[in-house]
Amino acid sequence: MSSGRRRVFKKFQYRGIDLDALLDMSNEELMDLYTARARRRFTSRGLKRKQMALLRKLRKAKKAAPQGEKPDVVKTHLRNMIIVPEMVGSVIGIYNGKDFNQVEIRAEMIGHYLGEFSITYKPVKHGKPGIGATHSSRFIPLK
């Protein structure tokens, strides 16, 4: 690579539409882009009070944040909330059953559930087996 050449970053697109256009779209146009599960969730059932309250808090936190800085963390238990373009750039504390994991919402996350980004279990660390792991470890001599 030559020293005068700059790296060009790929601009994010969701199903062929860039983020600025997604933000300008109406809800009906946006629903056509989502997967069937998300479309069914939004169209037939709509957004309930808790989901609307979360979106309101995210808007408020974004508005209160200084230009160029991350907004304050908004904590939520709504793991089943589908990420919409309006949420991009927000920082959300997603509850995993014990504590809140901070997640910064990026454009690549659109259409996914919040719960996908906050793991609820501690992954297994496989080490050496303990007592009772095999039949040979069952016999313990008394001296």
KEDRENVEX-893289 format. One record per residue: x negated, y negated, z negated of N, C-alpha, C in turn. Coordinates in steps of 0.1 Angstrom, whole numbers. Example, Ala and Ser with C-alpha at 12.3 -4.5 7.8 and 13.67 -1.06 7.14 Angstrom:
2
{nxx: -132; nyy: 57; nzz: -78; caxx: -123; cayy: 45; cazz: -78; cxx: -132; cyy: 33; czz: -78}
{nxx: -128; nyy: 22; nzz: -71; caxx: -137; cayy: 11; cazz: -71; cxx: -129; cyy: 0; czz: -79}
***
This chain:
143
{nxx: -8; nyy: 12; nzz: 0; caxx: 0; cayy: 0; cazz: 0; cxx: -9; cyy: -13; czz: 0}
{nxx: -5; nyy: -22; nzz: 8; caxx: -13; cayy: -35; cazz: 8; cxx: -9; cyy: -43; czz: -4}
{nxx: -18; nyy: -52; nzz: -8; caxx: -16; cayy: -59; cazz: -20; cxx: -6; cyy: -70; czz: -19}
{nxx: -4; nyy: -75; nzz: -7; caxx: 6; cayy: -86; cazz: -4; cxx: 20; cyy: -81; czz: -3}
{nxx: 22; nyy: -68; nzz: -2; caxx: 36; cayy: -63; cazz: 0; cxx: 43; cyy: -61; czz: -13}
{nxx: 56; nyy: -65; nzz: -13; caxx: 64; cayy: -64; cazz: -26; cxx: 73; cyy: -52; czz: -24}
{nxx: 76; nyy: -46; nzz: -36; caxx: 86; cayy: -35; cazz: -36; cxx: 100; cyy: -40; czz: -34}
{nxx: 107; nyy: -33; nzz: -26; caxx: 121; cayy: -37; cazz: -23; cxx: 130; cyy: -26; czz: -31}
{nxx: 138; nyy: -31; nzz: -40; caxx: 147; cayy: -22; cazz: -48; cxx: 160; cyy: -20; czz: -40}
{nxx: 165; nyy: -8; nzz: -41; caxx: 177; cayy: -4; cazz: -35; cxx: 189; cyy: -11; czz: -42}
{nxx: 197; nyy: -18; nzz: -35; caxx: 209; cayy: -24; cazz: -41; cxx: 220; cyy: -13; czz: -43}
{nxx: 225; nyy: -14; nzz: -55; caxx: 235; cayy: -4; cazz: -59; cxx: 248; cyy: -5; czz: -51}
{nxx: 253; nyy: 6; nzz: -47; caxx: 267; cayy: 7; cazz: -41; cxx: 275; cyy: 18; czz: -47}
{nxx: 287; nyy: 16; nzz: -50; caxx: 296; cayy: 26; cazz: -54; cxx: 305; cyy: 30; czz: -43}
{nxx: 303; nyy: 42; nzz: -37; caxx: 311; cayy: 46; cazz: -26; cxx: 310; cyy: 37; czz: -14}
{nxx: 298; nyy: 31; nzz: -12; caxx: 296; cayy: 22; cazz: 0; cxx: 300; cyy: 8; czz: -2}
{nxx: 304; nyy: 4; nzz: -14; caxx: 307; cayy: -10; cazz: -17; cxx: 298; cyy: -15; czz: -28}
{nxx: 292; nyy: -27; nzz: -26; caxx: 283; cayy: -32; cazz: -36; cxx: 290; cyy: -38; czz: -48}
{nxx: 283; nyy: -41; nzz: -59; caxx: 289; cayy: -44; cazz: -72; cxx: 297; cyy: -57; czz: -71}
{nxx: 292; nyy: -67; nzz: -64; caxx: 299; cayy: -80; cazz: -63; cxx: 313; cyy: -78; czz: -57}
{nxx: 314; nyy: -70; nzz: -46; caxx: 327; cayy: -67; cazz: -40; cxx: 336; cyy: -60; czz: -49}
{nxx: 330; nyy: -50; nzz: -57; caxx: 338; cayy: -43; cazz: -67; cxx: 344; cyy: -52; czz: -77}
{nxx: 337; nyy: -62; nzz: -82; caxx: 342; cayy: -71; cazz: -92; cxx: 353; cyy: -79; czz: -87}
{nxx: 353; nyy: -82; nzz: -74; caxx: 363; cayy: -91; cazz: -68; cxx: 376; cyy: -83; czz: -64}
{nxx: 375; nyy: -70; nzz: -64; caxx: 386; cayy: -61; cazz: -60; cxx: 398; cyy: -61; czz: -70}
{nxx: 410; nyy: -59; nzz: -65; caxx: 421; cayy: -58; cazz: -74; cxx: 421; cyy: -43; czz: -79}
{nxx: 429; nyy: -41; nzz: -90; caxx: 429; cayy: -28; cazz: -96; cxx: 434; cyy: -17; czz: -86}
{nxx: 444; nyy: -20; nzz: -78; caxx: 449; cayy: -11; cazz: -68; cxx: 438; cyy: -6; czz: -58}
{nxx: 431; nyy: -16; nzz: -53; caxx: 420; cayy: -13; cazz: -44; cxx: 409; cyy: -4; czz: -51}
{nxx: 406; nyy: -8; nzz: -63; caxx: 396; cayy: -1; cazz: -71; cxx: 400; cyy: 14; czz: -73}
{nxx: 413; nyy: 16; nzz: -76; caxx: 418; cayy: 30; cazz: -79; cxx: 416; cyy: 39; czz: -67}
{nxx: 417; nyy: 33; nzz: -55; caxx: 415; cayy: 42; cazz: -43; cxx: 401; cyy: 47; czz: -42}
{nxx: 391; nyy: 40; nzz: -48; caxx: 377; cayy: 45; cazz: -48; cxx: 374; cyy: 55; czz: -58}
{nxx: 381; nyy: 56; nzz: -69; caxx: 378; cayy: 65; cazz: -80; cxx: 381; cyy: 79; czz: -77}
{nxx: 376; nyy: 89; nzz: -85; caxx: 380; cayy: 103; cazz: -83; cxx: 394; cyy: 105; czz: -87}
{nxx: 399; nyy: 117; nzz: -84; caxx: 413; cayy: 120; cazz: -86; cxx: 417; cyy: 119; czz: -101}
{nxx: 408; nyy: 124; nzz: -110; caxx: 411; cayy: 124; cazz: -124; cxx: 412; cyy: 109; czz: -129}
{nxx: 403; nyy: 101; nzz: -125; caxx: 403; cayy: 87; cazz: -130; cxx: 415; cyy: 79; czz: -124}
{nxx: 418; nyy: 82; nzz: -111; caxx: 430; cayy: 76; cazz: -104; cxx: 443; cyy: 79; czz: -111}
{nxx: 444; nyy: 92; nzz: -115; caxx: 456; cayy: 97; cazz: -122; cxx: 457; cyy: 90; czz: -135}
{nxx: 446; nyy: 89; nzz: -142; caxx: 446; cayy: 83; cazz: -155; cxx: 451; cyy: 68; czz: -155}
{nxx: 446; nyy: 61; nzz: -145; caxx: 449; cayy: 46; cazz: -145; cxx: 463; cyy: 44; czz: -138}
{nxx: 466; nyy: 51; nzz: -128; caxx: 478; cayy: 47; cazz: -121; cxx: 491; cyy: 52; czz: -128}
{nxx: 491; nyy: 65; nzz: -132; caxx: 504; cayy: 70; cazz: -138; cxx: 505; cyy: 65; czz: -153}
{nxx: 494; nyy: 65; nzz: -160; caxx: 495; cayy: 62; cazz: -174; cxx: 491; cyy: 48; czz: -177}
{nxx: 482; nyy: 42; nzz: -169; caxx: 478; cayy: 28; cazz: -172; cxx: 469; cyy: 27; czz: -184}
{nxx: 464; nyy: 15; nzz: -187; caxx: 455; cayy: 12; cazz: -198; cxx: 464; cyy: 9; czz: -210}
{nxx: 461; nyy: 16; nzz: -221; caxx: 468; cayy: 14; cazz: -234; cxx: 463; cyy: 2; czz: -242}
{nxx: 468; nyy: 0; nzz: -253; caxx: 464; cayy: -12; cazz: -261; cxx: 450; cyy: -11; czz: -266}
{nxx: 445; nyy: 1; nzz: -270; caxx: 431; cayy: 2; cazz: -274; cxx: 421; cyy: -1; czz: -263}
{nxx: 424; nyy: 4; nzz: -251; caxx: 415; cayy: 2; cazz: -240; cxx: 415; cyy: -13; czz: -236}
{nxx: 426; nyy: -19; nzz: -236; caxx: 427; cayy: -33; cazz: -233; cxx: 419; cyy: -42; czz: -244}
{nxx: 421; nyy: -38; nzz: -256; caxx: 414; cayy: -45; cazz: -267; cxx: 398; cyy: -43; czz: -265}
{nxx: 394; nyy: -32; nzz: -261; caxx: 379; cayy: -30; cazz: -259; cxx: 375; cyy: -39; czz: -247}
{nxx: 382; nyy: -39; nzz: -237; caxx: 378; cayy: -48; cazz: -225; cxx: 378; cyy: -63; czz: -230}
{nxx: 388; nyy: -67; nzz: -238; caxx: 388; cayy: -81; cazz: -243; cxx: 376; cyy: -84; czz: -251}
{nxx: 372; nyy: -74; nzz: -260; caxx: 360; cayy: -76; cazz: -269; cxx: 348; cyy: -77; czz: -260}
{nxx: 347; nyy: -69; nzz: -250; caxx: 335; cayy: -69; cazz: -241; cxx: 334; cyy: -83; czz: -233}
{nxx: 346; nyy: -88; nzz: -229; caxx: 346; cayy: -101; cazz: -222; cxx: 341; cyy: -112; czz: -232}
{nxx: 346; nyy: -111; nzz: -244; caxx: 343; cayy: -121; cazz: -254; cxx: 328; cyy: -121; czz: -257}
{nxx: 323; nyy: -109; nzz: -259; caxx: 308; cayy: -107; cazz: -262; cxx: 300; cyy: -113; czz: -250}
{nxx: 304; nyy: -110; nzz: -238; caxx: 296; cayy: -115; cazz: -226; cxx: 297; cyy: -130; czz: -226}
{nxx: 308; nyy: -136; nzz: -228; caxx: 310; cayy: -150; cazz: -228; cxx: 301; cyy: -157; czz: -238}
{nxx: 301; nyy: -151; nzz: -250; caxx: 293; cayy: -157; cazz: -262; cxx: 278; cyy: -156; czz: -260}
{nxx: 273; nyy: -146; nzz: -252; caxx: 259; cayy: -144; cazz: -250; cxx: 253; cyy: -155; czz: -242}
{nxx: 240; nyy: -159; nzz: -246; caxx: 233; cayy: -170; cazz: -238; cxx: 230; cyy: -164; czz: -224}
{nxx: 228; nyy: -173; nzz: -214; caxx: 225; cayy: -168; cazz: -201; cxx: 212; cyy: -160; czz: -200}
{nxx: 212; nyy: -149; nzz: -194; caxx: 200; cayy: -141; cazz: -192; cxx: 197; cyy: -132; czz: -204}
{nxx: 205; nyy: -131; nzz: -214; caxx: 203; cayy: -122; cazz: -225; cxx: 215; cyy: -112; czz: -226}
{nxx: 212; nyy: -101; nzz: -233; caxx: 222; cayy: -91; cazz: -235; cxx: 232; cyy: -95; czz: -245}
{nxx: 245; nyy: -92; nzz: -242; caxx: 255; cayy: -95; cazz: -252; cxx: 254; cyy: -87; czz: -265}
{nxx: 262; nyy: -91; nzz: -275; caxx: 262; cayy: -83; cazz: -287; cxx: 268; cyy: -69; czz: -285}
{nxx: 265; nyy: -60; nzz: -294; caxx: 270; cayy: -47; cazz: -293; cxx: 285; cyy: -47; czz: -297}
{nxx: 293; nyy: -40; nzz: -290; caxx: 307; cayy: -38; cazz: -293; cxx: 309; cyy: -23; czz: -296}
{nxx: 313; nyy: -20; nzz: -308; caxx: 314; cayy: -6; cazz: -313; cxx: 328; cyy: -1; czz: -309}
{nxx: 328; nyy: 12; nzz: -305; caxx: 341; cayy: 18; cazz: -302; cxx: 341; cyy: 33; czz: -304}
{nxx: 353; nyy: 39; nzz: -307; caxx: 355; cayy: 53; cazz: -308; cxx: 361; cyy: 59; czz: -295}
{nxx: 363; nyy: 50; nzz: -285; caxx: 370; cayy: 54; cazz: -273; cxx: 361; cyy: 61; czz: -263}
{nxx: 358; nyy: 74; nzz: -266; caxx: 349; cayy: 81; cazz: -258; cxx: 355; cyy: 85; czz: -244}
{nxx: 368; nyy: 85; nzz: -244; caxx: 375; cayy: 89; cazz: -231; cxx: 378; cyy: 77; czz: -222}
{nxx: 373; nyy: 65; nzz: -225; caxx: 375; cayy: 53; cazz: -216; cxx: 366; cyy: 55; czz: -204}
{nxx: 372; nyy: 53; nzz: -192; caxx: 365; cayy: 53; cazz: -180; cxx: 358; cyy: 40; czz: -177}
{nxx: 345; nyy: 40; nzz: -173; caxx: 338; cayy: 28; cazz: -171; cxx: 342; cyy: 21; czz: -158}
{nxx: 346; nyy: 8; nzz: -159; caxx: 351; cayy: 0; cazz: -148; cxx: 340; cyy: -10; czz: -145}
{nxx: 340; nyy: -16; nzz: -133; caxx: 329; cayy: -26; cazz: -129; cxx: 328; cyy: -38; czz: -138}
{nxx: 339; nyy: -42; nzz: -145; caxx: 339; cayy: -53; cazz: -154; cxx: 330; cyy: -51; czz: -166}
{nxx: 328; nyy: -38; nzz: -170; caxx: 320; cayy: -35; cazz: -181; cxx: 305; cyy: -36; czz: -179}
{nxx: 300; nyy: -36; nzz: -166; caxx: 286; cayy: -36; cazz: -163; cxx: 279; cyy: -47; czz: -169}
{nxx: 268; nyy: -44; nzz: -176; caxx: 260; cayy: -54; cazz: -183; cxx: 263; cyy: -55; czz: -198}
{nxx: 273; nyy: -49; nzz: -202; caxx: 277; cayy: -49; cazz: -216; cxx: 269; cyy: -39; czz: -224}
{nxx: 268; nyy: -41; nzz: -237; caxx: 262; cayy: -31; cazz: -246; cxx: 273; cyy: -26; czz: -255}
{nxx: 275; nyy: -13; nzz: -255; caxx: 285; cayy: -6; cazz: -263; cxx: 280; cyy: 4; czz: -272}
{nxx: 285; nyy: 4; nzz: -285; caxx: 281; cayy: 14; cazz: -295; cxx: 292; cyy: 25; czz: -294}
{nxx: 288; nyy: 36; nzz: -289; caxx: 297; cayy: 47; cazz: -287; cxx: 296; cyy: 57; czz: -298}
{nxx: 307; nyy: 60; nzz: -305; caxx: 307; cayy: 69; cazz: -317; cxx: 306; cyy: 83; czz: -313}
{nxx: 297; nyy: 91; nzz: -319; caxx: 294; cayy: 105; cazz: -316; cxx: 299; cyy: 114; czz: -327}
{nxx: 306; nyy: 109; nzz: -337; caxx: 311; cayy: 117; cazz: -348; cxx: 303; cyy: 115; czz: -361}
{nxx: 292; nyy: 108; nzz: -359; caxx: 283; cayy: 105; cazz: -371; cxx: 279; cyy: 90; czz: -371}
{nxx: 274; nyy: 86; nzz: -360; caxx: 270; cayy: 72; cazz: -359; cxx: 272; cyy: 66; czz: -345}
{nxx: 269; nyy: 54; nzz: -343; caxx: 272; cayy: 47; cazz: -330; cxx: 259; cyy: 47; czz: -322}
{nxx: 259; nyy: 53; nzz: -310; caxx: 248; cayy: 52; cazz: -301; cxx: 249; cyy: 40; czz: -292}
{nxx: 239; nyy: 31; nzz: -291; caxx: 240; cayy: 20; cazz: -283; cxx: 237; cyy: 23; czz: -268}
{nxx: 246; nyy: 19; nzz: -259; caxx: 244; cayy: 22; cazz: -245; cxx: 246; cyy: 9; czz: -237}
{nxx: 236; nyy: 6; nzz: -229; caxx: 238; cayy: -5; cazz: -220; cxx: 245; cyy: 0; czz: -207}
{nxx: 256; nyy: -6; nzz: -204; caxx: 264; cayy: -1; cazz: -192; cxx: 257; cyy: -6; czz: -179}
{nxx: 253; nyy: 3; nzz: -170; caxx: 247; cayy: 0; cazz: -158; cxx: 257; cyy: 3; czz: -146}
{nxx: 254; nyy: -2; nzz: -135; caxx: 263; cayy: 0; cazz: -123; cxx: 265; cyy: 15; czz: -119}
{nxx: 254; nyy: 23; nzz: -122; caxx: 255; cayy: 37; cazz: -118; cxx: 265; cyy: 45; czz: -126}
{nxx: 269; nyy: 39; nzz: -138; caxx: 278; cayy: 46; cazz: -147; cxx: 293; cyy: 44; czz: -143}
{nxx: 296; nyy: 36; nzz: -133; caxx: 310; cayy: 33; cazz: -130; cxx: 317; cyy: 46; czz: -126}
{nxx: 329; nyy: 48; nzz: -132; caxx: 337; cayy: 60; cazz: -129; cxx: 335; cyy: 71; czz: -139}
{nxx: 324; nyy: 70; nzz: -147; caxx: 322; cayy: 81; cazz: -157; cxx: 328; cyy: 77; czz: -170}
{nxx: 329; nyy: 86; nzz: -179; caxx: 335; cayy: 84; cazz: -193; cxx: 324; cyy: 79; czz: -202}
{nxx: 328; nyy: 70; nzz: -212; caxx: 318; cayy: 65; cazz: -222; cxx: 312; cyy: 77; czz: -229}
{nxx: 320; nyy: 87; nzz: -233; caxx: 315; cayy: 99; cazz: -240; cxx: 303; cyy: 106; czz: -234}
{nxx: 302; nyy: 105; nzz: -221; caxx: 291; cayy: 112; cazz: -214; cxx: 277; cyy: 107; czz: -217}
{nxx: 277; nyy: 95; nzz: -223; caxx: 264; cayy: 88; cazz: -226; cxx: 261; cyy: 88; czz: -241}
{nxx: 269; nyy: 95; nzz: -249; caxx: 266; cayy: 96; cazz: -263; cxx: 268; cyy: 110; czz: -267}
{nxx: 257; nyy: 118; nzz: -268; caxx: 258; cayy: 132; cazz: -271; cxx: 262; cyy: 135; czz: -285}
{nxx: 271; nyy: 144; nzz: -287; caxx: 278; cayy: 147; cazz: -300; cxx: 270; cyy: 157; czz: -308}
{nxx: 261; nyy: 164; nzz: -302; caxx: 253; cayy: 175; cazz: -310; cxx: 238; cyy: 172; czz: -309}
{nxx: 231; nyy: 178; nzz: -318; caxx: 217; cayy: 177; cazz: -317; cxx: 211; cyy: 189; czz: -310}
{nxx: 204; nyy: 187; nzz: -299; caxx: 199; cayy: 198; cazz: -291; cxx: 190; cyy: 208; czz: -299}
{nxx: 191; nyy: 220; nzz: -296; caxx: 184; cayy: 231; cazz: -303; cxx: 169; cyy: 229; czz: -300}
{nxx: 161; nyy: 230; nzz: -311; caxx: 146; cayy: 230; cazz: -309; cxx: 142; cyy: 245; czz: -312}
{nxx: 139; nyy: 252; nzz: -302; caxx: 136; cayy: 266; cazz: -303; cxx: 122; cyy: 267; czz: -309}
{nxx: 120; nyy: 274; nzz: -321; caxx: 107; cayy: 276; cazz: -327; cxx: 106; cyy: 291; czz: -330}
{nxx: 98; nyy: 294; nzz: -340; caxx: 97; cayy: 308; cazz: -344; cxx: 109; cyy: 312; czz: -352}
{nxx: 112; nyy: 325; nzz: -351; caxx: 124; cayy: 330; cazz: -357; cxx: 123; cyy: 331; czz: -372}
{nxx: 134; nyy: 328; nzz: -379; caxx: 134; cayy: 329; cazz: -394; cxx: 138; cyy: 342; czz: -399}
{nxx: 140; nyy: 343; nzz: -412; caxx: 144; cayy: 356; cazz: -418; cxx: 158; cyy: 359; czz: -413}
{nxx: 160; nyy: 372; nzz: -410; caxx: 172; cayy: 377; cazz: -405; cxx: 174; cyy: 376; czz: -390}
{nxx: 164; nyy: 371; nzz: -383; caxx: 165; cayy: 370; cazz: -368; cxx: 164; cyy: 383; czz: -361}
{nxx: 156; nyy: 393; nzz: -367; caxx: 155; cayy: 406; cazz: -360; cxx: 157; cyy: 417; czz: -371}
{nxx: 158; nyy: 429; nzz: -366; caxx: 160; cayy: 441; cazz: -375; cxx: 148; cyy: 443; czz: -384}
{nxx: 136; nyy: 441; nzz: -378; caxx: 124; cayy: 443; cazz: -386; cxx: 122; cyy: 434; czz: -398}
{nxx: 128; nyy: 422; nzz: -397; caxx: 127; cayy: 412; cazz: -408; cxx: 137; cyy: 415; czz: -419}
{nxx: 145; nyy: 425; nzz: -417; caxx: 155; cayy: 429; cazz: -427; cxx: 148; cyy: 436; czz: -439}
{nxx: 138; nyy: 444; nzz: -436; caxx: 131; cayy: 451; cazz: -447; cxx: 120; cyy: 442; czz: -453}
{nxx: 122; nyy: 439; nzz: -466; caxx: 113; cayy: 431; cazz: -473; cxx: 108; cyy: 439; czz: -485}
{nxx: 96; nyy: 444; nzz: -485; caxx: 91; cayy: 453; cazz: -496; cxx: 91; cyy: 446; czz: -510}
{nxx: 94; nyy: 453; nzz: -520; caxx: 94; cayy: 447; cazz: -534; cxx: 81; cyy: 448; czz: -541}
{nxx: 70; nyy: 452; nzz: -535; caxx: 57; cayy: 454; cazz: -540; cxx: 53; cyy: 468; czz: -544}
***
